[in-house]
Amino acid sequence: MARPRKNAPAIEAVPPPERLYQKLAKDLFSDLVAGRYAVGDRLPAERELSVQYNVSRPAVREAMIALEVQGLIEVRIGSGAYVRKLPGETDAPGFTVTAFELMEARLLIEGEAAALAAVHIREDELDELERLVAEIERENLMPGGSTYADQAFHMLIATATRNAVIRNQIEEMWRLRS
């Protein structure tokens, strides 16, 4: 087994480069903090923002989603993006996870959680899963929908793994999703 060299330089963690949509979202966040827009104002159109900030329209869309997820803007189909609330000067933008990244993580973690849960699940938990599947079907028919049963279903599987780390990670992914 190789031994580390005595005077080897320390390896520093290099943060990943900031994504274009994150930079734009932070710029727009700063505009909101600075009072450039008021609650109820319509933000410039996607095309205008694309030109103004020299970014692609998909980057603008992702930035808008990031602001919308934080409850700062509301995107109205066919009308535009409107300011819902203004952040305070001490608020920090939270644009670290994309919807795609979250979906990728869920695919990896929840599949393995289900496999582990299958080994440890109790009969009463299986009955509850069955009830939740029926509830999910009802929720899917409701106008506006609801995700209560869906979240409960996934959290029950996470609990059935009997692994607190897995349960905490799945709970955190649901928090990020909402």
N, C-alpha and C positions, 0 to 999 in steps of 0.2 A: 504494500500500500504506500503510495507516495505521500510524503510529508510536506506540509506547506513551507515555503521558503520564509526565513525569518523576516526579511525586509521587503517582502512582496507588498506592492501598493494595495491599499484598500479598494475594494470594488464598490463604487457608489451606484446607487439605484438612479437610473436616468428616467425621469418622468416621460411618459409617451407624449409625442408632439400634440399640441392642441389641434383639434379638428376645425375645419373651416366654419362649420355651422356653430360650433361652440364659441368661436371668436365673435361671430356675428351676433349670436344670442347675448353674449356679454356686452357687446357694443349697444345693442338695443336695450338691454337691461339698464345700462348706464344712462341712456337717453331717458328712460322712464324715471330713474332716480333724479336726474337733473331737471325734470319738469318739462322736457321737450314736448311731451304729450300729456293730456289730461284724461281722467277717467271718462270713457264714452267716446274719445277721439278715435277716428279710423286711422290706422297706420297706412303708410304709402303702399301701393300695390306691389305685388311680388316682383314684377318687372322693374319698377322704379328702385326698389331696394337692391335688386340684383345689380343694376347699373351704379347706383350710389355707393355701394360697398365693394364693387368689383368682384362679385361672387356669382356662382351659378344659381339658377332658380331652385334646383333641388336643395342646395345649401340654405336658401331662404326658407323653403318649406320646413326643413328640419329645425331651423332656428325658431320658426313660428310654433312648431310642435313643442319644443323645449319650453318656450314661454307660456304656452297654453297649459302644459302639464303642471306648471307652477301656479296656475290660476291668475296669471297677470294679464293675459289677453283671451279673447274669445274669437274663434274663427267661424264666421258665418258663411256657409257655402253660397257662392255667387254674389256675395256682398263685400267681403273683406275681413280683415282682422281689426278688432276693436279692443281698446284698453279696458280691462275689467277692474283692475286695482293697481295702485302704484306701490312699488317696494320702498321700504325705508332706506336711508343712507347706510344703515348698519347691516341690512340684509345682504346675504351673499347669494349669487346665482348658483344654482345646482344643476349643471349641465354635464354631468360626468358619465351618464349611462344612456345609450341610445336604445330605442325600442327594439332594434335588431339585436343588439348585444344581450338585452334582457331575454329575448326569445331564444337565442342560442344557449344561454346559460340554463334556462328552464328546460330546454330539450335534453341537455346533458344531465342535469341534476335530478329532475323529476322522474326520468326514466329509470335511473339507478335507484332512486328512492322507492319507486314502485316495486322493483325487483327485491329490494331488501324488506320492504313491508310485507311482501307475499310470504316471506319466511316467518315473520313474527306476528302477523295480524291475528286478532282474536275473532271468535264467532260473532260477538256483539258488534264489533267494528265492521265486519262484513255486512251485517244487517243494516247498519247505519249508512254504509256506502251505497247500498241498494236504494235506500230511502232518498239519499242525496241525488242519485242519478235521476230518479223520478222528479225530484224537486227542480233539478236543472232543466229538465224537459219543460216543466211548467214555466219556469223563469224565461226560457227562450221564446215562449209564446206571448209574453207580456210586452205591451208597448213600452218602449224605453228600456226594457230589459233590466236585469239585475244580475249581479255576480255573487250574491251571498252564498248560494248553494255551491257554486263552482269553487269558490275559495274554501268553503268548509270541507268540500270533497278532497281538495289537494292538501289541506292542513291535516285532515284525518289520516291520509296516506303517510304524510310526513311524521305524524305522531306514531303511527304503526311501525315505523322503522325502529323505534326504541333507541334512536340516536339523536341526542339533543343538538348536535352540531348541524345535522341535516335538517332537522325541524327549524332551527333558527335561520338557516340559509333560505329555506323555502318561505318562511314568514317574511324575511327581508325582501325577497323577490316580489312578494305580493305587495309589500309596502311601497316598493319602487314603482310597481305597476300602477298603483292607485295614485 
